[in-house]
């Protein structure tokens, strides 16, 4: 199974929900003695909201990409965002 990466902290509550659903969903599909390899890169929600408030989408993209690159360096092959705010730069993140 591929290693999963989550950009968390930008929605702490939703980070927990994503984590639980991914772990237990994979366990249900693979057997009771299995949990997937998963890494969470926690970003500061207040930094994300600051970029958003200032409409600094280039800065937000750069900040998010640092987190994504950290997950990639930890071996993550699939990455998900756990908050709603970064949706405005999703296409840019995906392109990179």
N, CA, C and O atoms as CSV, one atom per row, in Angstrom:
chain,resi,resn,atom,element,x,y,z
A,1,UNK,N,N,0.838,-1.181,0.000
A,1,UNK,CA,C,0.000,0.000,0.000
A,1,UNK,C,C,0.882,1.242,0.000
A,1,UNK,O,O,1.949,1.262,0.613
A,2,UNK,N,N,0.427,2.266,-0.689
A,2,UNK,CA,C,1.175,3.511,-0.758
A,2,UNK,C,C,1.132,4.246,0.576
A,2,UNK,O,O,0.166,4.144,1.331
A,3,UNK,N,N,2.203,4.989,0.846
A,3,UNK,CA,C,2.241,5.804,2.060
A,3,UNK,C,C,1.396,7.051,1.837
A,3,UNK,O,O,1.497,7.710,0.802
A,4,UNK,N,N,0.571,7.362,2.814
A,4,UNK,CA,C,-0.318,8.506,2.746
A,4,UNK,C,C,0.278,9.693,3.485
A,4,UNK,O,O,1.004,9.519,4.464
A,5,UNK,N,N,-0.026,10.893,3.022
A,5,UNK,CA,C,0.393,12.112,3.687
A,5,UNK,C,C,-0.784,13.049,3.830
A,5,UNK,O,O,-1.551,13.235,2.885
A,6,UNK,N,N,-0.936,13.637,4.994
A,6,UNK,CA,C,-1.997,14.606,5.237
A,6,UNK,C,C,-1.389,15.952,5.601
A,6,UNK,O,O,-0.495,16.034,6.443
A,7,UNK,N,N,-1.883,17.010,4.957
A,7,UNK,CA,C,-1.566,18.355,5.409
A,7,UNK,C,C,-2.617,18.669,6.462
A,7,UNK,O,O,-3.781,18.899,6.134
A,8,UNK,N,N,-2.217,18.679,7.709
A,8,UNK,CA,C,-3.129,18.880,8.821
A,8,UNK,C,C,-2.875,20.192,9.522
A,8,UNK,O,O,-2.034,20.984,9.098
A,9,UNK,N,N,-3.595,20.415,10.582
A,9,UNK,CA,C,-3.423,21.627,11.379
A,9,UNK,C,C,-4.190,22.805,10.838
A,9,UNK,O,O,-4.547,23.714,11.588
A,10,UNK,N,N,-4.452,22.803,9.525
A,10,UNK,CA,C,-5.219,23.898,8.928
A,10,UNK,C,C,-6.700,23.738,9.244
A,10,UNK,O,O,-7.498,24.646,9.014
A,11,UNK,N,N,-7.042,22.609,9.757
A,11,UNK,CA,C,-8.361,22.304,10.277
A,11,UNK,C,C,-8.156,21.195,11.289
A,11,UNK,O,O,-8.388,20.028,10.973
A,12,UNK,N,N,-7.719,21.534,12.523
A,12,UNK,CA,C,-7.361,20.488,13.481
A,12,UNK,C,C,-8.444,19.436,13.684
A,12,UNK,O,O,-8.148,18.245,13.771
A,13,UNK,N,N,-9.696,19.875,13.761
A,13,UNK,CA,C,-10.777,18.913,13.970
A,13,UNK,C,C,-10.926,17.996,12.768
A,13,UNK,O,O,-11.103,16.787,12.918
A,14,UNK,N,N,-10.853,18.579,11.570
A,14,UNK,CA,C,-11.006,17.748,10.381
A,14,UNK,C,C,-9.789,16.845,10.181
A,14,UNK,O,O,-9.909,15.767,9.599
A,15,UNK,N,N,-8.625,17.275,10.654
A,15,UNK,CA,C,-7.439,16.414,10.563
A,15,UNK,C,C,-7.707,15.103,11.298
A,15,UNK,O,O,-7.374,14.024,10.807
A,16,UNK,N,N,-8.312,15.209,12.480
A,16,UNK,CA,C,-8.633,14.006,13.258
A,16,UNK,C,C,-9.616,13.110,12.515
A,16,UNK,O,O,-9.459,11.889,12.490
A,17,UNK,N,N,-10.618,13.715,11.918
A,17,UNK,CA,C,-11.626,12.938,11.191
A,17,UNK,C,C,-10.995,12.215,10.008
A,17,UNK,O,O,-11.226,11.023,9.810
A,18,UNK,N,N,-10.201,12.935,9.223
A,18,UNK,CA,C,-9.531,12.312,8.083
A,18,UNK,C,C,-8.649,11.158,8.549
A,18,UNK,O,O,-8.678,10.072,7.970
A,19,UNK,N,N,-7.871,11.400,9.593
A,19,UNK,CA,C,-6.963,10.370,10.098
A,19,UNK,C,C,-7.740,9.111,10.483
A,19,UNK,O,O,-7.396,8.009,10.054
A,20,UNK,N,N,-8.769,9.274,11.279
A,20,UNK,CA,C,-9.544,8.120,11.732
A,20,UNK,C,C,-10.208,7.392,10.568
A,20,UNK,O,O,-10.173,6.163,10.501
A,21,UNK,N,N,-10.807,8.139,9.658
A,21,UNK,CA,C,-11.495,7.499,8.534
A,21,UNK,C,C,-10.512,6.754,7.631
A,21,UNK,O,O,-10.810,5.651,7.173
A,22,UNK,N,N,-9.357,7.341,7.373
A,22,UNK,CA,C,-8.359,6.677,6.529
A,22,UNK,C,C,-7.808,5.422,7.198
A,22,UNK,O,O,-7.719,4.366,6.572
A,23,UNK,N,N,-7.441,5.540,8.462
A,23,UNK,CA,C,-6.850,4.404,9.168
A,23,UNK,C,C,-7.845,3.259,9.307
A,23,UNK,O,O,-7.533,2.114,8.977
A,24,UNK,N,N,-9.037,3.569,9.796
A,24,UNK,CA,C,-9.998,2.492,10.016
A,24,UNK,C,C,-10.613,1.988,8.713
A,24,UNK,O,O,-10.989,0.819,8.617
A,25,UNK,N,N,-10.717,2.855,7.714
A,25,UNK,CA,C,-11.187,2.407,6.407
A,25,UNK,C,C,-10.208,1.432,5.769
A,25,UNK,O,O,-10.615,0.416,5.206
A,26,UNK,N,N,-8.916,1.742,5.858
A,26,UNK,CA,C,-7.896,0.833,5.328
A,26,UNK,C,C,-7.885,-0.475,6.114
A,26,UNK,O,O,-7.703,-1.551,5.544
A,27,UNK,N,N,-8.078,-0.371,7.416
A,27,UNK,CA,C,-8.095,-1.568,8.247
A,27,UNK,C,C,-9.271,-2.477,7.863
A,27,UNK,O,O,-9.109,-3.695,7.782
A,28,UNK,N,N,-10.426,-1.903,7.631
A,28,UNK,CA,C,-11.589,-2.699,7.236
A,28,UNK,C,C,-11.350,-3.417,5.911
A,28,UNK,O,O,-11.802,-4.546,5.716
A,29,UNK,N,N,-10.643,-2.761,5.015
A,29,UNK,CA,C,-10.391,-3.362,3.704
A,29,UNK,C,C,-9.272,-4.395,3.738
A,29,UNK,O,O,-9.263,-5.323,2.930
A,30,UNK,N,N,-8.323,-4.242,4.671
A,30,UNK,CA,C,-7.118,-5.074,4.654
A,30,UNK,C,C,-7.024,-6.080,5.794
A,30,UNK,O,O,-6.190,-6.983,5.741
A,31,UNK,N,N,-7.839,-5.950,6.804
A,31,UNK,CA,C,-7.780,-6.882,7.918
A,31,UNK,C,C,-7.527,-6.180,9.232
A,31,UNK,O,O,-6.984,-5.075,9.264
A,32,UNK,N,N,-7.929,-6.838,10.341
A,32,UNK,CA,C,-7.888,-6.176,11.645
A,32,UNK,C,C,-6.491,-5.895,12.165
A,32,UNK,O,O,-6.337,-5.100,13.092
A,33,UNK,N,N,-5.474,-6.515,11.603
A,33,UNK,CA,C,-4.100,-6.295,12.081
A,33,UNK,C,C,-3.330,-5.403,11.122
A,33,UNK,O,O,-2.149,-5.635,10.862
A,34,UNK,N,N,-3.995,-4.387,10.597
A,34,UNK,CA,C,-3.364,-3.506,9.628
A,34,UNK,C,C,-3.734,-2.054,9.892
A,34,UNK,O,O,-4.905,-1.733,10.095
A,35,UNK,N,N,-2.759,-1.197,9.889
A,35,UNK,CA,C,-2.934,0.248,9.815
A,35,UNK,C,C,-2.016,0.752,8.709
A,35,UNK,O,O,-0.888,0.273,8.595
A,36,UNK,N,N,-2.461,1.704,7.890
A,36,UNK,CA,C,-1.622,2.197,6.792
A,36,UNK,C,C,-0.491,3.079,7.306
A,36,UNK,O,O,-0.566,3.660,8.389
A,37,UNK,N,N,0.550,3.156,6.502
A,37,UNK,CA,C,1.631,4.085,6.777
A,37,UNK,C,C,1.125,5.481,6.421
A,37,UNK,O,O,0.694,5.729,5.295
A,38,UNK,N,N,1.182,6.385,7.394
A,38,UNK,CA,C,0.600,7.704,7.203
A,38,UNK,C,C,1.411,8.744,7.969
A,38,UNK,O,O,1.802,8.523,9.115
A,39,UNK,N,N,1.657,9.876,7.323
A,39,UNK,CA,C,2.380,10.979,7.958
A,39,UNK,C,C,1.514,12.226,7.899
A,39,UNK,O,O,0.887,12.506,6.878
A,40,UNK,N,N,1.480,12.980,9.001
A,40,UNK,CA,C,0.745,14.239,9.037
A,40,UNK,C,C,1.743,15.381,9.179
A,40,UNK,O,O,2.585,15.380,10.078
A,41,UNK,N,N,1.635,16.355,8.278
A,41,UNK,CA,C,2.424,17.580,8.363
A,41,UNK,C,C,1.472,18.665,8.863
A,41,UNK,O,O,0.585,19.100,8.129
A,42,UNK,N,N,1.653,19.093,10.089
A,42,UNK,CA,C,0.746,20.054,10.698
A,42,UNK,C,C,1.203,21.475,10.392
A,42,UNK,O,O,2.301,21.886,10.766
A,43,UNK,N,N,0.338,22.213,9.704
A,43,UNK,CA,C,0.615,23.609,9.394
A,43,UNK,C,C,-0.204,24.498,10.323
A,43,UNK,O,O,-1.213,24.068,10.883
A,44,UNK,N,N,0.237,25.726,10.476
A,44,UNK,CA,C,-0.404,26.663,11.392
A,44,UNK,C,C,-1.625,27.303,10.729
A,44,UNK,O,O,-1.490,28.058,9.766
A,45,UNK,N,N,-2.801,27.002,11.241
A,45,UNK,CA,C,-4.041,27.536,10.683
A,45,UNK,C,C,-4.028,29.066,10.644
A,45,UNK,O,O,-4.608,29.665,9.738
A,46,UNK,N,N,-3.379,29.695,11.608
A,46,UNK,CA,C,-3.360,31.151,11.654
A,46,UNK,C,C,-2.487,31.737,10.550
A,46,UNK,O,O,-2.783,32.816,10.036
A,47,UNK,N,N,-1.411,31.036,10.180
A,47,UNK,CA,C,-0.610,31.464,9.025
A,47,UNK,C,C,-1.423,31.329,7.743
A,47,UNK,O,O,-1.419,32.231,6.905
A,48,UNK,N,N,-2.118,30.208,7.589
A,48,UNK,CA,C,-2.950,29.986,6.404
A,48,UNK,C,C,-4.013,31.081,6.301
A,48,UNK,O,O,-4.209,31.657,5.231
A,49,UNK,N,N,-4.692,31.365,7.403
A,49,UNK,CA,C,-5.732,32.395,7.389
A,49,UNK,C,C,-5.152,33.788,7.127
A,49,UNK,O,O,-5.808,34.622,6.502
A,50,UNK,N,N,-3.934,34.043,7.596
A,50,UNK,CA,C,-3.271,35.321,7.322
A,50,UNK,C,C,-3.020,35.512,5.832
A,50,UNK,O,O,-3.299,36.576,5.280
A,51,UNK,N,N,-2.492,34.476,5.181
A,51,UNK,CA,C,-2.294,34.552,3.722
A,51,UNK,C,C,-3.627,34.787,3.017
A,51,UNK,O,O,-3.720,35.602,2.099
A,52,UNK,N,N,-4.650,34.069,3.454
A,52,UNK,CA,C,-5.968,34.173,2.849
A,52,UNK,C,C,-6.540,35.584,3.038
A,52,UNK,O,O,-7.063,36.181,2.096
A,53,UNK,N,N,-6.436,36.100,4.249
A,53,UNK,CA,C,-6.965,37.444,4.554
A,53,UNK,C,C,-6.279,38.512,3.698
A,53,UNK,O,O,-6.926,39.443,3.219
A,54,UNK,N,N,-4.968,38.368,3.512
A,54,UNK,CA,C,-4.191,39.328,2.717
A,54,UNK,C,C,-4.323,39.077,1.212
A,54,UNK,O,O,-3.798,39.837,0.398
A,55,UNK,N,N,-5.026,38.010,0.859
A,55,UNK,CA,C,-5.155,37.583,-0.544
A,55,UNK,C,C,-3.786,37.337,-1.173
A,55,UNK,O,O,-3.576,37.564,-2.364
A,56,UNK,N,N,-2.860,36.864,-0.333
A,56,UNK,CA,C,-1.508,36.515,-0.782
A,56,UNK,C,C,-1.507,35.038,-1.182
A,56,UNK,O,O,-0.994,34.184,-0.458
A,57,UNK,N,N,-2.083,34.759,-2.333
A,57,UNK,CA,C,-2.235,33.381,-2.771
A,57,UNK,C,C,-0.904,32.765,-3.188
A,57,UNK,O,O,-0.718,31.553,-3.076
A,58,UNK,N,N,0.023,33.594,-3.670
A,58,UNK,CA,C,1.364,33.080,-3.986
A,58,UNK,C,C,2.066,32.660,-2.692
A,58,UNK,O,O,2.709,31.612,-2.643
A,59,UNK,N,N,1.941,33.478,-1.652
A,59,UNK,CA,C,2.528,33.141,-0.358
A,59,UNK,C,C,1.894,31.899,0.238
A,59,UNK,O,O,2.587,31.050,0.798
A,60,UNK,N,N,0.575,31.790,0.119
A,60,UNK,CA,C,-0.138,30.612,0.617
A,60,UNK,C,C,0.301,29.368,-0.137
A,60,UNK,O,O,0.514,28.314,0.463
A,61,UNK,N,N,0.437,29.491,-1.446
A,61,UNK,CA,C,0.900,28.348,-2.249
A,61,UNK,C,C,2.286,27.919,-1.806
A,61,UNK,O,O,2.546,26.728,-1.634
A,62,UNK,N,N,3.178,28.885,-1.619
A,62,UNK,CA,C,4.546,28.564,-1.183
A,62,UNK,C,C,4.527,27.877,0.187
A,62,UNK,O,O,5.222,26.883,0.394
A,63,UNK,N,N,3.737,28.405,1.109
A,63,UNK,CA,C,3.642,27.844,2.461
A,63,UNK,C,C,3.113,26.405,2.415
A,63,UNK,O,O,3.658,25.512,3.064
A,64,UNK,N,N,2.065,26.200,1.651
A,64,UNK,CA,C,1.488,24.860,1.537
A,64,UNK,C,C,2.461,23.895,0.853
A,64,UNK,O,O,2.560,22.730,1.237
A,65,UNK,N,N,3.177,24.384,-0.160
A,65,UNK,CA,C,4.122,23.515,-0.870
A,65,UNK,C,C,5.279,23.084,0.031
A,65,UNK,O,O,5.805,21.983,-0.128
A,66,UNK,N,N,5.681,23.936,0.973
A,66,UNK,CA,C,6.711,23.510,1.924
A,66,UNK,C,C,6.215,22.300,2.710
A,66,UNK,O,O,6.962,21.342,2.909
A,67,UNK,N,N,4.967,22.338,3.155
A,67,UNK,CA,C,4.397,21.205,3.872
A,67,UNK,C,C,4.286,19.973,2.987
A,67,UNK,O,O,4.612,18.867,3.418
A,68,UNK,N,N,3.834,20.154,1.765
A,68,UNK,CA,C,3.720,19.037,0.827
A,68,UNK,C,C,5.084,18.430,0.552
A,68,UNK,O,O,5.233,17.209,0.535
A,69,UNK,N,N,6.080,19.280,0.337
A,69,UNK,CA,C,7.438,18.766,0.082
A,69,UNK,C,C,7.994,18.021,1.285
A,69,UNK,O,O,8.733,17.050,1.118
A,70,UNK,N,N,7.653,18.454,2.492
A,70,UNK,CA,C,8.069,17.708,3.680
A,70,UNK,C,C,7.453,16.314,3.685
A,70,UNK,O,O,8.123,15.341,4.031
A,71,UNK,N,N,6.179,16.212,3.303
A,71,UNK,CA,C,5.540,14.899,3.229
A,71,UNK,C,C,6.201,14.022,2.167
A,71,UNK,O,O,6.429,12.833,2.386
A,72,UNK,N,N,6.503,14.617,1.026
A,72,UNK,CA,C,7.163,13.860,-0.044
A,72,UNK,C,C,8.524,13.357,0.430
A,72,UNK,O,O,8.899,12.219,0.145
A,73,UNK,N,N,9.268,14.203,1.155
A,73,UNK,CA,C,10.585,13.774,1.649
A,73,UNK,C,C,10.465,12.653,2.672
A,73,UNK,O,O,11.424,11.913,2.891
A,74,UNK,N,N,9.296,12.516,3.304
A,74,UNK,CA,C,9.036,11.429,4.252
A,74,UNK,C,C,8.466,10.191,3.561
A,74,UNK,O,O,8.129,9.204,4.215
A,75,UNK,N,N,8.363,10.254,2.228
A,75,UNK,CA,C,7.943,9.087,1.470
A,75,UNK,C,C,6.478,9.027,1.098
A,75,UNK,O,O,6.017,8.017,0.565
A,76,UNK,N,N,5.726,10.105,1.373
A,76,UNK,CA,C,4.293,10.094,1.028
A,76,UNK,C,C,4.124,10.049,-0.488
A,76,UNK,O,O,4.763,10.793,-1.232
A,77,UNK,N,N,3.242,9.151,-0.916
A,77,UNK,CA,C,2.948,9.009,-2.343
A,77,UNK,C,C,1.585,9.582,-2.704
A,77,UNK,O,O,1.341,9.929,-3.860
A,78,UNK,N,N,0.709,9.682,-1.732
A,78,UNK,CA,C,-0.610,10.294,-1.894
A,78,UNK,C,C,-0.761,11.341,-0.803
A,78,UNK,O,O,-0.445,11.082,0.358
A,79,UNK,N,N,-1.242,12.525,-1.171
A,79,UNK,CA,C,-1.347,13.619,-0.197
A,79,UNK,C,C,-2.733,14.226,-0.263
A,79,UNK,O,O,-3.281,14.437,-1.345
A,80,UNK,N,N,-3.299,14.506,0.910
A,80,UNK,CA,C,-4.604,15.148,1.001
A,80,UNK,C,C,-4.518,16.356,1.920
A,80,UNK,O,O,-3.743,16.373,2.876
A,81,UNK,N,N,-5.324,17.361,1.616
A,81,UNK,CA,C,-5.462,18.541,2.467
A,81,UNK,C,C,-6.650,18.309,3.391
A,81,UNK,O,O,-7.679,17.787,2.961
A,82,UNK,N,N,-6.514,18.693,4.656
A,82,UNK,CA,C,-7.592,18.424,5.608
A,82,UNK,C,C,-8.388,19.665,5.985
A,82,UNK,O,O,-9.188,19.616,6.919
A,83,UNK,N,N,-8.193,20.752,5.296
A,83,UNK,CA,C,-8.946,21.966,5.578
A,83,UNK,C,C,-9.597,22.498,4.315
A,83,UNK,O,O,-9.224,22.111,3.207
A,84,UNK,N,N,-10.563,23.377,4.477
A,84,UNK,CA,C,-11.290,23.927,3.337
A,84,UNK,C,C,-10.637,25.149,2.709
A,84,UNK,O,O,-10.715,25.322,1.493
A,85,UNK,N,N,-9.997,25.997,3.499
A,85,UNK,CA,C,-9.469,27.265,2.998
A,85,UNK,C,C,-8.529,27.106,1.801
A,85,UNK,O,O,-8.645,27.878,0.849
A,86,UNK,N,N,-7.603,26.140,1.803
A,86,UNK,CA,C,-6.668,26.040,0.676
A,86,UNK,C,C,-7.303,25.630,-0.657
A,86,UNK,O,O,-6.600,25.534,-1.664
A,87,UNK,N,N,-8.612,25.390,-0.682
A,87,UNK,CA,C,-9.241,25.001,-1.946
A,87,UNK,C,C,-9.027,26.055,-3.023
A,87,UNK,O,O,-9.033,25.733,-4.211
A,88,UNK,N,N,-8.838,27.309,-2.624
A,88,UNK,CA,C,-8.687,28.367,-3.620
A,88,UNK,C,C,-7.370,28.266,-4.387
A,88,UNK,O,O,-7.232,28.852,-5.461
A,89,UNK,N,N,-6.407,27.528,-3.845
A,89,UNK,CA,C,-5.128,27.349,-4.559
A,89,UNK,C,C,-4.903,25.890,-4.934
A,89,UNK,O,O,-3.795,25.517,-5.318
A,90,UNK,N,N,-5.928,25.067,-4.829
A,90,UNK,CA,C,-5.772,23.635,-5.086
A,90,UNK,C,C,-5.210,23.359,-6.475
A,90,UNK,O,O,-4.311,22.531,-6.615
A,91,UNK,N,N,-5.716,24.028,-7.497
A,91,UNK,CA,C,-5.230,23.773,-8.856
A,91,UNK,C,C,-3.753,24.094,-8.978
A,91,UNK,O,O,-3.016,23.382,-9.661
A,92,UNK,N,N,-3.313,25.158,-8.324
A,92,UNK,CA,C,-1.887,25.526,-8.354
A,92,UNK,C,C,-1.040,24.474,-7.633
A,92,UNK,O,O,0.020,24.084,-8.122
A,93,UNK,N,N,-1.509,24.020,-6.475
A,93,UNK,CA,C,-0.786,22.968,-5.744
A,93,UNK,C,C,-0.709,21.696,-6.580
A,93,UNK,O,O,0.344,21.065,-6.672
A,94,UNK,N,N,-1.806,21.336,-7.173
A,94,UNK,CA,C,-1.859,20.123,-7.999
A,94,UNK,C,C,-0.892,20.212,-9.175
A,94,UNK,O,O,-0.238,19.227,-9.518
A,95,UNK,N,N,-0.799,21.374,-9.786
A,95,UNK,CA,C,0.104,21.565,-10.931
A,95,UNK,C,C,1.564,21.404,-10.542
A,95,UNK,O,O,2.389,20.975,-11.349
A,96,UNK,N,N,1.877,21.752,-9.298
A,96,UNK,CA,C,3.267,21.658,-8.845
A,96,UNK,C,C,3.576,20.246,-8.411
A,96,UNK,O,O,4.698,19.960,-7.994
